[in-house]
């Protein structure tokens, strides 16, 4: 394939990916075809195609949302009871059931993973140092030593496996471990 054709193909793939990603996020929040079209910058006809394709492929999002336990408090507020951690999350709109479940579970599992890493560091090395954490990333400063990196990589992977085992998740979580001298090298 010529470099020009390859560039054209990549542009088409990038545009399709952007539209699909936008449609996915918007659909989870119950956006209709018109809202998807506006958000993705496509025609209403394409918005309809994206909407239909998303729900045909992701019918389970609604099924999982419908399975969740929702309770009302004495003031009429709705709360989704997370089946993994038992926490009650404010449910302002019915259309937020799936995202509330996913975000609450993801945040909780991440926090439990970080706790497992730090606890194991303290147990093994009498040291508990968290340099930073961002959304779904953990940053810990280490000595630039291949042996230390290997040990730490194992510790991090064992910590995420402990989350899988402890909470009996339907889908196993995993992680990628990267080393570098600055954030751009590990992100």
URKAJO-V345798 format. One record per backbone hydrogen bond with DSSP energy under -1.0 kcal/mol. NH is the residue of the N-H (numbers start at 1). CO is the residue of the C=O. If there is no record, write none. Layout:
# URKAJO-V345798
nh = {NH | NH}
co = {CO | CO}
This chain:
# URKAJO-V345798
nh = {6 | 7 | 8 | 9 | 10 | 11 | 12 | 13 | 14 | 15 | 16 | 17 | 18 | 19 | 20 | 21 | 22 | 23 | 24 | 25 | 26 | 27 | 28 | 30 | 31 | 36 | 37 | 38 | 39 | 40 | 41 | 42 | 47 | 48 | 49 | 50 | 51 | 52 | 53 | 54 | 55 | 56 | 57 | 58 | 61 | 63 | 64 | 65 | 66 | 67 | 68 | 71 | 73 | 76 | 79 | 80 | 81 | 82 | 86 | 89 | 91 | 96 | 97 | 100 | 101 | 102 | 103 | 104 | 105 | 106 | 107 | 108 | 109 | 110 | 111 | 112 | 113 | 114 | 115 | 116 | 117 | 118 | 119 | 120 | 121 | 122 | 123 | 124 | 125 | 126 | 127 | 131 | 132 | 134 | 136 | 137 | 139 | 145 | 149 | 150 | 151 | 152 | 153 | 154 | 155 | 156 | 157 | 158 | 159 | 160 | 161 | 162 | 163 | 164 | 165 | 166 | 167 | 169 | 185 | 186 | 187}
co = {2 | 3 | 4 | 5 | 6 | 7 | 8 | 9 | 10 | 11 | 12 | 13 | 14 | 15 | 16 | 17 | 18 | 19 | 20 | 21 | 22 | 23 | 24 | 27 | 26 | 32 | 33 | 34 | 35 | 36 | 37 | 37 | 43 | 44 | 45 | 46 | 47 | 48 | 49 | 50 | 51 | 52 | 53 | 54 | 58 | 59 | 60 | 61 | 62 | 63 | 65 | 79 | 77 | 73 | 71 | 89 | 69 | 87 | 82 | 80 | 78 | 93 | 94 | 96 | 97 | 98 | 99 | 100 | 101 | 102 | 103 | 104 | 105 | 106 | 107 | 108 | 109 | 110 | 111 | 112 | 113 | 114 | 115 | 116 | 117 | 118 | 119 | 120 | 121 | 122 | 121 | 139 | 139 | 137 | 134 | 134 | 132 | 143 | 145 | 146 | 147 | 148 | 149 | 150 | 151 | 152 | 153 | 154 | 155 | 156 | 157 | 158 | 159 | 160 | 161 | 162 | 163 | 164 | 182 | 183 | 183}
